[in-house]
């Protein structure tokens, strides 16, 4: 879905599924989820996971998560 804007319904549905997948293992507030997104671009180990699928994917997922969290402020 990298060919779509981060605010598209398709991308945001995928991010919502990603968030729910994480919550299968532990409660992940939007604040914590935002911190996880930062790790995708600040920690090479996390970024490498996404980059092996497609160059630029770590930043794309980061940006989409930040947008997602911004849409859920106060929740």
N, C-alpha and C positions, 0 to 999 in steps of 0.2 A: 504493500500500500504506500510505498515511499513516493510514488508518482502523484499522490494526493496531498492536499494541504493538511497540516496537523489538526486543523479545526473541522475537518470533514467528518461527517457522521460515521463513515466506515473506519477511519483511523481511530476516532474516539471510542468506537465500540471495541476495537481490538485492544486499546489501552485499558478499557474497563475490564475486559476479560483477563488481561495481564495482571491487573490489580487484584482481581478476584482469585486468580491462580496463586498469587503470593499469600493472600489471606487464607488459603487452604492450610498453610503451614503456620502462620502467626498473624495476629491482629496488626494491620498496617494502616495507621492513620494517614490522612493526606499529607500531614507534615512529614511523617516518616517516609512516605512514598516519594515526596519531593527530594528528600535526602538521598534516597536510593537512586533517583534519576541523576543527581549530581555525581554519584559514584561511577555511573556509566561513562561520564566524560572526564572525570578527575582521576580515576584509578585505572591504570592500563590493563589490569587483570579483568575488570568488569567490561571495559570497552572492547577488549579483544574478543570476548565471546560474541558480541554483536557484529563486530567488524569482519569476522570470518564468514558471515553469511552474505554481507554486502557492505562495501566501503561506504561510510557515512551513516550506517544504521544506528550506531550508538548515539550520535548527536540527534538523529531524527527521533528516536525513542525518547531521549532526554527531553527534547522540545515538546513532544506530544504529551508526555507525562506532566510537565510543568503547566502546559495549557489545561490539561485535565484537572489538575489540582486547583488551578486558579478558578475554574468553573464551579468548584465545590467548596470554596472558602466558607468557613463558618459551619461546615457540616461535620 
